[in-house]
Amino acid sequence: MKLYHGSDVIVDNPKILAANRPLDFGGGFYLTSNKEQAQKWALRVAQRNGSDVGFISSFEFDLERALKELMVLRFNNATKEWLEFVCCNRSGQVYERDYDIVIGPVADDKVYSVVVRFENGEYELDEALKRLKIEQLCDQVLFHNEKALRYLQFETWEEVR
């Protein structure tokens, strides 16, 4: 499975980093199977760091082997369990992370507005899930520890502007 990482630097040797802000699935190394999403991430990080150039690093991921050998939490779409998991991580709560890898939808800006309204009690669970189903959800894959990173193989990189 091809995965992409967007950043303002070339990442050919990924590392597990503590999150400097609350993220959907917690701290670690994030990738996506959607190259356009990786480009958006690359340009956003570059802009945040005062640059107009970003990089997409490409990796091959052995999903089949990982599913057999690692603890993988997989959300195929925006479900109640996914929403609760994202809300827990985004609120900064300590979440028991027995998982090596987490796979699921990205709570991007439009999606996250639904998540915030759910957290604030503005939307009931059914309403939040209904609104999430109409969004085009990209995926994200979090590698939570060094053991999980061994299932990634760096392939190449490209510059994006």
C-alpha positions as CSV (number, residue, x, y, z in Angstrom):
1,M,0.0,0.0,0.0
2,K,1.4,3.4,-1.0
3,L,1.4,6.1,1.7
4,Y,2.4,9.7,1.7
5,H,3.7,12.1,4.3
6,G,3.5,15.9,3.7
7,S,6.0,18.2,5.4
8,D,8.3,21.1,4.9
9,V,11.3,18.7,4.9
10,I,12.0,15.4,3.2
11,V,11.3,12.6,5.6
12,D,13.2,9.5,4.5
13,N,13.8,8.2,8.1
14,P,10.6,8.8,10.0
15,K,10.6,9.2,13.8
16,I,7.9,9.1,16.4
17,L,7.3,12.6,17.7
18,A,5.2,13.8,20.6
19,A,2.3,15.9,19.4
20,N,2.7,19.6,20.1
21,R,-1.0,20.0,19.9
22,P,-4.0,17.7,20.2
23,L,-4.3,15.5,17.1
24,D,-7.0,13.0,15.9
25,F,-5.2,9.9,16.8
26,G,-2.5,11.2,19.3
27,G,1.2,11.5,18.8
28,G,3.3,9.6,16.3
29,F,4.0,9.7,12.6
30,Y,1.1,10.5,10.3
31,L,0.6,9.5,6.6
32,T,-2.3,9.2,4.1
33,S,-3.0,7.1,1.0
34,N,-4.3,10.3,-0.6
35,K,-1.5,12.2,-2.4
36,E,-3.5,15.4,-2.7
37,Q,-4.1,15.3,1.1
38,A,-0.4,14.9,1.7
39,Q,0.2,17.9,-0.6
40,K,-2.2,20.0,1.5
41,W,-0.4,19.0,4.6
42,A,3.0,19.8,3.1
43,L,2.0,23.2,2.1
44,R,0.2,24.0,5.4
45,V,3.3,22.9,7.4
46,A,5.6,24.9,5.1
47,Q,3.4,28.0,5.4
48,R,3.3,27.6,9.2
49,N,7.1,27.5,9.2
50,G,7.6,30.5,6.8
51,S,8.4,28.6,3.6
52,D,6.6,28.3,0.3
53,V,7.9,24.9,-0.6
54,G,6.8,21.5,0.9
55,F,7.7,17.9,0.3
56,I,5.8,14.7,-0.1
57,S,7.7,11.7,1.0
58,S,6.4,8.4,-0.4
59,F,6.4,5.0,1.4
60,E,5.4,1.5,0.8
61,F,3.4,0.0,3.7
62,D,2.9,-3.7,4.2
63,L,-0.7,-3.5,5.6
64,E,-1.4,-7.2,5.3
65,R,1.7,-8.1,7.4
66,A,0.9,-5.3,9.9
67,L,-2.7,-6.5,10.4
68,K,-1.3,-10.0,11.3
69,E,1.6,-9.0,13.5
70,L,0.7,-5.6,15.1
71,M,-2.1,-4.1,17.1
72,V,-4.0,-2.1,14.5
73,L,-7.1,0.0,15.2
74,R,-9.0,0.6,12.0
75,F,-12.0,2.8,11.4
76,N,-13.4,2.3,7.9
77,N,-15.5,5.4,8.1
78,A,-16.8,8.0,10.6
79,T,-18.6,5.9,13.2
80,K,-19.6,6.6,16.8
81,E,-16.4,4.8,18.0
82,W,-14.2,6.9,15.6
83,L,-15.9,10.1,16.8
84,E,-15.4,9.3,20.4
85,F,-11.7,8.3,19.8
86,V,-11.0,11.6,17.9
87,C,-12.8,13.7,20.6
88,C,-10.8,12.0,23.3
89,N,-7.5,12.7,21.5
90,R,-8.4,16.2,20.4
91,S,-9.4,17.2,24.0
92,G,-6.0,16.2,25.3
93,Q,-7.3,13.4,27.5
94,V,-5.0,10.5,28.2
95,Y,-6.1,7.6,26.0
96,E,-4.8,4.1,26.6
97,R,-2.9,3.4,23.4
98,D,-2.4,-0.3,23.1
99,Y,-2.3,0.2,19.3
100,D,0.8,0.3,17.1
101,I,-1.1,1.7,14.2
102,V,-4.4,3.6,13.9
103,I,-6.2,4.0,10.5
104,G,-9.2,6.1,9.8
105,P,-10.8,9.3,8.4
106,V,-9.1,12.7,8.9
107,A,-11.0,15.2,10.9
108,D,-9.9,18.1,8.7
109,D,-11.2,21.7,9.1
110,K,-14.8,21.0,7.8
111,V,-15.1,17.7,9.5
112,Y,-13.6,19.1,12.7
113,S,-16.3,21.8,12.9
114,V,-18.9,18.9,13.2
115,V,-16.7,17.3,15.9
116,V,-16.6,20.5,17.9
117,R,-20.3,21.0,17.6
118,F,-20.8,17.4,18.8
119,E,-18.4,18.0,21.7
120,N,-20.2,21.2,22.7
121,G,-23.6,19.4,22.7
122,E,-24.8,21.4,19.7
123,Y,-25.2,18.1,17.7
124,E,-26.5,14.8,19.0
125,L,-24.5,11.7,18.0
126,D,-26.9,10.8,15.1
127,E,-26.8,14.4,13.7
128,A,-23.0,14.5,13.8
129,L,-22.7,11.2,12.1
130,K,-25.2,12.2,9.4
131,R,-23.3,15.4,8.7
132,L,-20.0,13.5,8.6
133,K,-21.4,11.0,6.0
134,I,-21.9,13.8,3.4
135,E,-18.2,14.9,3.7
136,Q,-15.5,13.5,1.4
137,L,-13.3,12.0,4.1
138,C,-9.6,11.3,3.4
139,D,-7.8,8.7,5.4
140,Q,-4.9,9.0,7.7
141,V,-2.6,6.3,9.1
142,L,-0.8,6.9,12.5
143,F,2.3,5.0,13.3
144,H,2.4,5.2,17.0
145,N,5.7,3.5,17.9
146,E,9.1,2.5,16.5
147,K,7.9,-1.1,16.1
148,A,5.2,0.1,13.7
149,L,7.7,2.2,11.7
150,R,9.5,-1.0,10.7
151,Y,6.6,-1.8,8.4
152,L,7.3,1.3,6.3
153,Q,9.8,1.5,3.4
154,F,10.8,4.9,2.1
155,E,10.6,5.1,-1.7
156,T,11.0,8.7,-2.9
157,W,10.1,12.3,-2.4
158,E,8.9,15.2,-4.4
159,E,8.8,19.0,-4.0
160,V,5.4,20.8,-4.0
161,R,4.6,24.5,-4.2
